[in-house]
Amino acid sequence: MAEEKHWEEGMKTHENVVFSCYGGLSNTGITSALACLEAVKEVGLEKVAIGCLGALPLGVKPVIGKTKAAKKVITVDGCPFECAKKTVEQSGFTPTKSIVLVRDIGMKKKALHEDIGEGIKGVMEYISDDEVKQAKELIIKTILEE
């Protein structure tokens, strides 16, 4: 059985790191997460990866090291609470760019609990493919701009 490699400071890593809101309580958080995944699929892992937001304030060494090594640290939040940006900042990093979907692509936030007990829909029925695409394109533009 092959020995698992662990990332250590000084090793090659992704050029950029994006930290995303994954707020599953609203359409904006889910859209943020999906758009980041789509951006990484399109641009490739050598260029960008999604960082573990929860690991930053815990001081998880590989995540801290990869974030320090990144050319760009990008935060993508669904709503004006800016949880991803605030978590990155409280962990000692300054985002190169902060994207907020309600501000930057004009999304309207919809809390998913509003329909509970009144014909709740499947989670993906709250998500707009067009908004995911707009957000993905904004993330990619941010990654690729010099």
C-alpha positions as CSV (number, residue, x, y, z in Angstrom):
1,M,0.0,0.0,0.0
2,A,1.4,3.4,-1.0
3,E,2.2,5.8,1.7
4,E,-0.1,8.9,1.7
5,K,1.7,12.1,1.0
6,H,1.0,15.1,3.2
7,W,1.5,18.7,2.0
8,E,4.3,20.6,3.8
9,E,5.4,24.2,3.4
10,G,7.7,24.6,0.4
11,M,6.0,21.9,-1.7
12,K,4.3,22.7,-5.0
13,T,0.7,23.7,-4.5
14,H,-2.2,25.4,-6.3
15,E,-1.4,28.9,-7.5
16,N,-4.5,30.4,-6.0
17,V,-7.0,29.5,-3.3
18,V,-10.7,30.4,-3.1
19,F,-12.6,30.3,0.1
20,S,-16.3,29.9,-0.4
21,C,-19.4,30.4,1.6
22,Y,-21.3,27.1,1.7
23,G,-24.3,28.4,3.4
24,G,-26.9,25.7,2.8
25,L,-29.6,27.7,4.5
26,S,-30.0,30.0,1.5
27,N,-29.9,30.0,-2.3
28,T,-26.9,32.4,-2.3
29,G,-24.7,30.2,-0.2
30,I,-25.4,27.1,-2.3
31,T,-24.8,29.2,-5.5
32,S,-21.5,30.4,-4.1
33,A,-20.4,26.8,-3.5
34,L,-21.5,25.5,-6.8
35,A,-19.9,28.4,-8.7
36,C,-16.6,27.8,-7.0
37,L,-16.7,24.1,-7.8
38,E,-17.5,24.9,-11.5
39,A,-14.7,27.5,-11.6
40,V,-12.1,25.0,-10.3
41,K,-13.4,22.4,-12.8
42,E,-12.9,24.8,-15.7
43,V,-9.6,26.5,-14.7
44,G,-8.0,23.4,-13.2
45,L,-6.5,22.5,-9.8
46,E,-3.0,23.7,-10.7
47,K,-4.5,27.3,-11.0
48,V,-6.9,27.2,-8.1
49,A,-8.4,25.1,-5.4
50,I,-11.1,25.6,-2.8
51,G,-9.6,26.1,0.6
52,C,-11.1,24.6,3.8
53,L,-12.7,27.6,5.4
54,G,-13.3,25.8,8.7
55,A,-9.6,24.9,9.0
56,L,-8.3,28.4,8.9
57,P,-9.3,29.6,12.3
58,L,-8.2,26.2,13.7
59,G,-4.7,26.8,12.4
60,V,-4.5,23.6,10.4
61,K,-1.0,23.8,9.1
62,P,-1.4,22.5,5.5
63,V,-4.3,24.9,4.9
64,I,-2.4,27.9,6.5
65,G,0.7,27.0,4.4
66,K,-1.2,26.7,1.1
67,T,-3.0,30.0,1.8
68,K,0.3,31.7,2.6
69,A,1.8,30.2,-0.7
70,A,-1.2,31.4,-2.8
71,K,-0.7,34.2,-5.3
72,K,-4.3,35.2,-4.7
73,V,-6.7,34.5,-1.9
74,I,-10.2,35.0,-3.1
75,T,-13.4,34.9,-1.0
76,V,-16.8,34.2,-2.4
77,D,-19.8,35.0,-0.2
78,G,-23.4,34.7,-1.1
79,C,-24.7,37.5,1.0
80,P,-23.6,40.7,2.8
81,F,-22.8,38.7,6.0
82,E,-19.5,38.0,4.3
83,C,-18.7,35.0,6.5
84,A,-16.0,33.6,4.2
85,K,-14.2,37.0,4.0
86,K,-14.5,37.6,7.8
87,T,-13.2,34.1,8.6
88,V,-10.2,34.6,6.2
89,E,-9.5,38.0,7.7
90,Q,-9.8,36.8,11.3
91,S,-7.3,34.1,10.4
92,G,-4.7,36.7,9.5
93,F,-5.1,36.8,5.7
94,T,-6.2,39.7,3.5
95,P,-8.3,38.6,0.5
96,T,-6.9,39.7,-2.8
97,K,-10.6,40.0,-3.9
98,S,-13.9,39.6,-2.1
99,I,-16.9,38.6,-4.2
100,V,-20.4,38.9,-2.8
101,L,-23.1,37.5,-5.1
102,V,-26.0,39.7,-3.9
103,R,-23.8,42.7,-4.6
104,D,-21.7,41.6,-7.6
105,I,-24.3,39.7,-9.7
106,G,-27.5,41.1,-8.2
107,M,-28.7,37.9,-6.6
108,K,-31.7,38.0,-4.3
109,K,-31.3,35.9,-1.2
110,K,-34.0,33.3,-0.4
111,A,-33.9,31.5,2.9
112,L,-34.7,27.9,2.2
113,H,-36.7,27.5,5.5
114,E,-39.4,29.8,4.2
115,D,-41.2,27.0,2.4
116,I,-41.0,24.4,5.2
117,G,-44.5,23.1,5.9
118,E,-45.8,24.8,2.8
119,G,-44.8,22.5,-0.1
120,I,-41.0,22.7,0.3
121,K,-39.2,22.1,-2.9
122,G,-36.0,20.2,-3.7
123,V,-32.9,22.2,-2.9
124,M,-31.8,22.6,-6.5
125,E,-35.2,24.2,-7.4
126,Y,-34.0,27.3,-5.4
127,I,-30.8,27.6,-7.5
128,S,-30.6,29.4,-10.9
129,D,-28.3,27.9,-13.4
130,D,-27.8,31.3,-14.9
131,E,-26.7,32.8,-11.5
132,V,-24.3,29.9,-11.0
133,K,-22.9,30.6,-14.5
134,Q,-22.6,34.4,-13.8
135,A,-20.9,33.7,-10.5
136,K,-18.5,31.1,-12.0
137,E,-17.5,33.6,-14.7
138,L,-16.8,36.3,-12.2
139,I,-14.6,33.9,-10.1
140,I,-12.7,32.8,-13.2
141,K,-12.1,36.4,-14.3
142,T,-10.8,37.2,-10.8
143,I,-8.5,34.1,-10.9
144,L,-7.1,34.9,-14.4
145,E,-6.7,38.7,-14.2
146,E,-3.1,39.9,-13.6
